[in-house]
Amino acid sequence: MNANAGWRRSTCLLMLIVFFGMLKTSLGQDLTAENMRRLARQAFDEGRYSDAERGLRLALELFVKDASAFEAAQTLGDLSGVFAARARYSEAEQLLSRAVSMIETMPHGLQAHASETSRLLDNLAAVYQLTGRLQLAESTFNRALRLLEEYKPIDPHMVVVLSNLGTLYVQIRKYKEATKYLMKALDLAEKRLAVDHPDFLPVLTNLAALYERQKKWARAESHLIRAAAIAERSLRPDHPESVGILHHLGVVHYRQGKLQEAQMELRRALDIQQTAFAPESVRSVSTSLTLAKVLTAQRRYEEARILYSDVLPVQERLLGPKTPEVATTLEDFAKLLHTMRTHKSADELEARAKRIRAELAYTRSVKDSQQW
């Protein structure tokens, strides 16, 4: 072990004292690896991601030292969740793959730990989906589902896997398959879960997303209202899932012309995103842009203009200045400026959007020609 590694370990021990030192006395218990893991997971649930990462790394070190392989794999899965919440998908993927490999090498590992392995695979598939590897996501979701069907057919997590597989099919516009898996997930949830169980939330929001894609706004709204009621009773107000429900309700109410409701929901979601989470994130950008559309529809043009002006450079930093999403924002902003009779600035934005669209079309055509 080199000097730097030794220093890092000493620093970890110091952080352990700072982070957990007072808890031993107050809780009357030893700071075991499992206790550290539990406290770190609590920190994650409260949105304290730095504390969660420190605690999980310390717990992982102790589990590895004690040769507790299964517990180490679980902790790797927890730590991957922290990375995923911060959009550190490559690191999350590495940890999840490592955790699954650890369980696979155990005697009867997949059979003995089918529930945990399916959760790890489900999360790994979600990372693949978030990073655009949709075929790999589909095969991994199906692997998680087969594992539960073979070894744990009554495991409640099957609801989540079915729901996630359904939303993948929504994304790739296979609506028949999406409906099949999402309705099966909802049916299982109704039979196996308490009425306020948080596992209802992804099923309801994913069903709402399906109906949003099909422009069935009333159906989407009913599922989101039910999800919002469950979230209010079972989650803290700033939980990421609660924020997502608010955002989707805002979108649906905007599409239905319920502009005041949409504005309130989107403002509330944006406030939580900017205070409880990273102030500049893809989700907060999406919420801000939807709110700008609502404000435009309400003829609150100056507020919408300020919002577009603030959000556009953030979107360019996060996604890149020449992406389809940025082109769409430029076009929407230009329409607003034309409405406000600021034609010169609107023309400049439209010209930028056209250049992006042309460059993207050229890139796609070159890529297609190279396949022949």
C-alpha positions as CSV (number, residue, x, y, z in Angstrom):
1,M,0.0,0.0,0.0
2,N,1.5,3.4,-1.0
3,A,1.6,6.5,1.2
4,N,-1.3,8.1,-0.5
5,A,-3.6,5.1,0.1
6,G,-2.6,5.1,3.7
7,W,-3.5,8.8,4.0
8,R,-6.8,8.2,2.4
9,R,-7.6,5.5,4.9
10,S,-6.6,7.7,7.8
11,T,-8.8,10.4,6.4
12,C,-11.7,8.0,6.2
13,L,-11.3,7.1,9.8
14,L,-11.3,10.8,10.7
15,M,-14.6,11.2,8.7
16,L,-16.0,8.2,10.5
17,I,-15.4,10.0,13.9
18,V,-16.9,13.2,12.6
19,F,-19.9,11.7,10.8
20,F,-20.9,9.0,13.3
21,G,-19.0,9.9,16.5
22,M,-22.0,11.1,18.5
23,L,-24.4,8.4,17.5
24,K,-22.8,5.6,19.5
25,T,-23.6,7.3,22.7
26,S,-27.1,8.5,21.7
27,L,-28.1,5.2,20.2
28,G,-26.3,3.0,22.7
29,Q,-24.9,0.7,20.0
30,D,-21.6,-0.1,18.3
31,L,-20.9,1.5,14.9
32,T,-20.9,-1.8,13.0
33,A,-20.8,-1.9,9.2
34,E,-24.5,-2.6,9.1
35,N,-25.3,0.4,11.3
36,M,-23.1,2.6,9.1
37,R,-24.9,1.3,6.0
38,R,-28.3,2.0,7.6
39,L,-27.4,5.5,8.6
40,A,-25.9,6.2,5.2
41,R,-29.1,5.0,3.5
42,Q,-31.0,7.4,5.8
43,A,-28.8,10.2,4.6
44,F,-29.5,9.3,1.0
45,D,-33.2,9.3,1.6
46,E,-32.9,12.8,3.1
47,G,-30.9,14.0,0.1
48,R,-27.6,14.3,1.9
49,Y,-25.6,12.5,-0.9
50,S,-22.1,13.5,0.3
51,D,-22.8,12.0,3.8
52,A,-24.4,8.9,2.2
53,E,-21.4,8.4,0.0
54,R,-18.9,8.7,2.9
55,G,-20.9,6.3,5.1
56,L,-21.4,3.7,2.4
57,R,-17.7,3.7,1.5
58,L,-16.8,3.2,5.1
59,A,-19.3,0.4,5.5
60,L,-18.1,-1.2,2.3
61,E,-14.5,-1.2,3.6
62,L,-15.6,-3.0,6.8
63,F,-17.7,-5.5,5.0
64,V,-14.8,-6.4,2.7
65,K,-12.4,-6.6,5.6
66,D,-14.8,-9.0,7.3
67,A,-15.2,-11.1,4.1
68,S,-19.0,-10.3,4.1
69,A,-19.4,-10.7,0.4
70,F,-23.1,-10.5,0.1
71,E,-23.3,-7.4,2.4
72,A,-20.5,-5.8,0.4
73,A,-22.5,-6.4,-2.8
74,Q,-25.6,-4.8,-1.3
75,T,-23.5,-1.8,-0.2
76,L,-22.1,-1.5,-3.7
77,G,-25.7,-1.3,-4.9
78,D,-26.5,1.4,-2.4
79,L,-23.5,3.4,-3.4
80,S,-24.4,3.1,-7.1
81,G,-27.7,4.7,-6.2
82,V,-25.9,7.8,-4.8
83,F,-23.9,8.1,-8.0
84,A,-27.0,7.7,-10.2
85,A,-28.8,10.4,-8.2
86,R,-25.9,12.7,-9.1
87,A,-25.9,11.6,-12.8
88,R,-22.5,9.8,-12.3
89,Y,-23.8,7.0,-14.4
90,S,-20.5,5.4,-15.5
91,E,-19.5,5.0,-11.8
92,A,-22.9,3.6,-10.9
93,E,-22.7,1.1,-13.8
94,Q,-19.3,-0.1,-12.7
95,L,-20.5,-0.7,-9.1
96,L,-23.6,-2.5,-10.1
97,S,-21.7,-4.8,-12.5
98,R,-19.2,-5.5,-9.8
99,A,-22.0,-6.3,-7.3
100,V,-23.8,-8.7,-9.6
101,S,-20.5,-10.5,-10.4
102,M,-19.8,-10.9,-6.7
103,I,-23.2,-12.6,-6.1
104,E,-22.7,-14.8,-9.2
105,T,-19.5,-16.2,-7.8
106,M,-21.1,-17.2,-4.5
107,P,-22.2,-20.9,-4.1
108,H,-25.9,-20.9,-5.3
109,G,-25.6,-17.1,-5.3
110,L,-28.4,-16.3,-7.8
111,Q,-30.8,-18.7,-6.3
112,A,-30.0,-17.8,-2.7
113,H,-30.0,-14.0,-3.4
114,A,-32.5,-13.7,-6.2
115,S,-34.3,-10.7,-4.7
116,E,-31.2,-8.7,-4.2
117,T,-29.7,-9.7,-7.6
118,S,-32.9,-8.7,-9.4
119,R,-32.8,-5.3,-7.7
120,L,-29.2,-4.8,-8.8
121,L,-30.0,-5.9,-12.4
122,D,-33.1,-3.6,-12.4
123,N,-30.9,-0.6,-11.4
124,L,-28.2,-1.6,-13.9
125,A,-30.9,-1.7,-16.7
126,A,-32.1,1.7,-15.6
127,V,-28.5,3.1,-16.0
128,Y,-28.4,1.5,-19.5
129,Q,-31.7,3.2,-20.3
130,L,-30.6,6.6,-19.0
131,T,-27.4,6.4,-21.1
132,G,-29.3,5.4,-24.3
133,R,-28.4,1.7,-24.5
134,L,-31.9,0.6,-24.9
135,Q,-31.4,-2.9,-26.2
136,L,-29.1,-3.7,-23.3
137,A,-31.6,-2.2,-20.9
138,E,-34.4,-4.4,-22.3
139,S,-32.3,-7.6,-22.0
140,T,-31.2,-6.7,-18.4
141,F,-34.7,-5.8,-17.3
142,N,-35.9,-9.2,-18.7
143,R,-33.0,-11.0,-16.9
144,A,-34.1,-9.4,-13.6
145,L,-37.7,-10.4,-14.3
146,R,-36.8,-14.0,-15.2
147,L,-34.8,-14.3,-12.0
148,L,-37.8,-13.4,-9.8
149,E,-40.2,-15.6,-11.8
150,E,-37.9,-18.6,-11.3
151,Y,-36.9,-18.2,-7.7
152,K,-39.1,-15.5,-6.0
153,P,-42.4,-15.3,-7.9
154,I,-44.2,-13.5,-5.0
155,D,-41.4,-10.9,-4.4
156,P,-43.0,-7.4,-4.2
157,H,-40.1,-6.0,-6.3
158,M,-41.6,-7.8,-9.3
159,V,-44.0,-4.8,-9.5
160,V,-41.1,-2.5,-9.9
161,V,-39.3,-4.6,-12.6
162,L,-42.5,-5.0,-14.6
163,S,-43.1,-1.2,-14.3
164,N,-39.6,-0.3,-15.4
165,L,-39.8,-2.7,-18.4
166,G,-43.1,-1.1,-19.3
167,T,-41.7,2.4,-19.3
168,L,-38.8,1.3,-21.5
169,Y,-41.3,0.2,-24.0
170,V,-43.1,3.6,-23.7
171,Q,-39.8,5.2,-24.5
172,I,-39.2,3.2,-27.7
173,R,-42.9,3.6,-28.6
174,K,-43.9,-0.1,-28.3
175,Y,-47.2,0.9,-26.7
176,K,-48.8,-2.6,-26.9
177,E,-45.9,-4.1,-24.9
178,A,-45.8,-1.1,-22.6
179,T,-49.5,-1.5,-21.7
180,K,-49.1,-5.2,-21.1
181,Y,-46.3,-4.9,-18.6
182,L,-47.6,-1.8,-16.9
183,M,-51.1,-3.2,-16.4
184,K,-49.6,-6.4,-15.1
185,A,-47.6,-4.3,-12.6
186,L,-50.6,-2.4,-11.5
187,D,-52.6,-5.6,-11.0
188,L,-49.8,-7.1,-8.9
189,A,-49.5,-4.0,-6.9
190,E,-53.2,-3.9,-6.1
191,K,-53.0,-7.5,-4.9
192,R,-49.8,-7.4,-2.9
193,L,-49.2,-3.9,-1.7
194,A,-50.8,-1.7,0.9
195,V,-52.8,1.2,-0.6
196,D,-50.2,3.8,0.3
197,H,-47.1,1.7,-0.5
198,P,-44.4,3.8,-2.3
199,D,-44.0,1.0,-4.9
200,F,-47.3,2.1,-6.4
201,L,-45.7,5.4,-7.5
202,P,-43.5,4.2,-10.4
203,V,-46.4,2.1,-11.7
204,L,-48.8,5.0,-11.7
205,T,-46.3,7.5,-13.1
206,N,-45.2,5.2,-15.8
207,L,-48.8,4.5,-16.8
208,A,-49.3,8.3,-16.9
209,A,-46.2,8.6,-19.1
210,L,-47.8,6.0,-21.5
211,Y,-51.0,8.0,-21.7
212,E,-49.1,11.2,-22.1
213,R,-47.3,9.8,-25.2
214,Q,-50.7,8.8,-26.5
215,K,-52.2,12.3,-25.6
216,K,-54.8,10.7,-23.4
217,W,-54.5,13.6,-20.9
218,A,-57.4,12.7,-18.6
219,R,-56.2,9.2,-18.0
220,A,-52.7,10.5,-17.3
221,E,-54.1,13.0,-14.9
222,S,-56.1,10.5,-12.9
223,H,-53.0,8.3,-12.4
224,L,-50.8,11.3,-11.4
225,I,-53.4,12.6,-8.9
226,R,-53.5,9.2,-7.3
227,A,-49.7,9.1,-7.2
228,A,-49.5,12.5,-5.7
229,A,-51.9,11.5,-2.9
230,I,-49.8,8.4,-2.1
231,A,-46.5,10.4,-2.2
232,E,-48.0,13.0,0.1
233,R,-48.8,10.3,2.7
234,S,-45.7,8.1,2.3
235,L,-42.8,10.3,1.2
236,R,-41.2,13.5,2.4
237,P,-42.2,16.6,0.4
238,D,-38.8,17.0,-1.3
239,H,-38.4,13.3,-2.3
240,P,-37.2,13.0,-5.9
241,E,-40.3,10.9,-6.8
242,S,-42.6,13.6,-5.4
243,V,-40.9,16.2,-7.5
244,G,-41.2,14.1,-10.6
245,I,-45.0,13.7,-10.0
246,L,-45.4,17.4,-9.6
247,H,-43.5,18.0,-12.9
248,H,-45.6,15.5,-14.8
249,L,-48.9,16.9,-13.3
250,G,-47.7,20.3,-14.5
251,V,-47.1,19.0,-18.0
252,V,-50.5,17.3,-18.2
253,H,-52.4,20.3,-16.8
254,Y,-50.6,22.5,-19.4
255,R,-51.7,20.2,-22.1
256,Q,-55.3,20.3,-20.8
257,G,-55.2,24.1,-20.6
258,K,-55.4,24.1,-16.8
259,L,-52.7,26.8,-16.8
260,Q,-53.0,28.0,-13.2
261,E,-52.7,24.5,-11.8
262,A,-49.8,23.8,-14.1
263,Q,-48.0,26.9,-13.0
264,M,-48.4,26.2,-9.3
265,E,-47.2,22.6,-9.7
266,L,-44.2,23.5,-11.8
267,R,-43.1,26.3,-9.6
268,R,-43.3,24.0,-6.6
269,A,-41.3,21.3,-8.4
270,L,-38.7,23.8,-9.5
271,D,-38.3,25.3,-6.0
272,I,-37.6,21.8,-4.5
273,Q,-35.2,20.9,-7.3
274,Q,-33.2,24.1,-6.8
275,T,-33.0,23.9,-3.0
276,A,-32.9,20.2,-2.2
277,F,-31.0,19.0,-5.2
278,A,-28.5,20.4,-7.7
279,P,-29.6,23.9,-8.8
280,E,-28.5,23.2,-12.3
281,S,-29.7,19.8,-13.5
282,V,-31.4,18.3,-16.6
283,R,-34.6,17.9,-14.6
284,S,-34.7,21.5,-13.4
285,V,-34.0,22.7,-16.9
286,S,-36.9,20.6,-18.2
287,T,-39.2,21.9,-15.5
288,S,-38.1,25.5,-16.1
289,L,-38.8,25.2,-19.9
290,T,-42.3,23.7,-19.3
291,L,-43.0,26.6,-16.9
292,A,-41.8,29.1,-19.5
293,K,-44.4,27.6,-22.0
294,V,-47.1,27.9,-19.3
295,L,-46.2,31.5,-18.6
296,T,-46.2,32.2,-22.4
297,A,-49.7,30.7,-22.7
298,Q,-50.8,32.9,-19.8
299,R,-49.4,35.9,-21.6
300,R,-46.9,36.6,-18.9
301,Y,-44.4,37.2,-21.6
302,E,-41.7,39.1,-19.6
303,E,-41.5,36.4,-16.9
304,A,-41.3,33.7,-19.7
305,R,-38.5,35.7,-21.4
306,I,-36.5,36.0,-18.2
307,L,-36.9,32.3,-17.6
308,Y,-35.8,31.3,-21.2
309,S,-32.8,33.7,-20.9
310,D,-31.7,32.1,-17.6
311,V,-32.3,28.4,-18.6
312,L,-30.8,28.4,-22.1
313,P,-27.1,28.8,-21.1
314,V,-27.6,26.1,-18.4
315,Q,-29.1,23.7,-20.9
316,E,-26.2,24.4,-23.3
317,R,-23.7,23.6,-20.5
318,L,-25.4,20.4,-19.5
319,L,-26.3,19.0,-22.9
320,G,-23.9,20.8,-25.3
321,P,-24.6,23.8,-27.5
322,K,-25.5,21.8,-30.6
323,T,-28.1,19.3,-29.4
324,P,-31.7,18.9,-30.6
325,E,-33.0,19.9,-27.2
326,V,-31.1,23.3,-27.4
327,A,-32.5,23.8,-31.0
328,T,-36.1,23.3,-29.7
329,T,-35.5,25.8,-26.9
330,L,-34.1,28.3,-29.3
331,E,-37.2,27.9,-31.5
332,D,-39.6,28.2,-28.6
333,F,-37.8,31.3,-27.3
334,A,-37.8,32.8,-30.7
335,K,-41.6,32.4,-31.0
336,L,-42.0,34.2,-27.7
337,L,-39.8,37.1,-28.8
338,H,-41.7,37.4,-32.1
339,T,-44.9,37.7,-30.0
340,M,-43.2,40.4,-27.9
341,R,-42.2,42.1,-31.3
342,T,-38.5,41.7,-30.5
343,H,-38.0,40.4,-34.0
344,K,-34.3,41.0,-34.5
345,S,-33.4,38.8,-31.4
346,A,-35.9,36.2,-32.5
347,D,-34.4,36.0,-35.9
348,E,-31.0,35.4,-34.4
349,L,-32.3,32.6,-32.3
350,E,-34.1,31.0,-35.2
351,A,-30.9,31.2,-37.3
352,R,-29.0,29.4,-34.6
353,A,-31.6,26.7,-34.4
354,K,-31.5,26.2,-38.1
355,R,-27.7,25.8,-38.1
356,I,-28.0,23.2,-35.4
357,R,-30.7,21.3,-37.2
358,A,-28.7,21.4,-40.5
359,E,-25.6,20.2,-38.8
360,L,-27.4,17.3,-37.0
361,A,-29.1,16.3,-40.3
362,Y,-25.7,16.3,-42.0
363,T,-24.1,14.2,-39.2
364,R,-26.9,11.7,-39.4
365,S,-26.7,11.4,-43.2
366,V,-22.9,10.9,-43.1
367,K,-23.3,8.2,-40.4
368,D,-26.0,6.4,-42.4
369,S,-23.8,6.5,-45.6
370,Q,-20.9,4.9,-43.6
371,Q,-23.1,1.9,-42.8
372,W,-23.2,0.9,-46.5
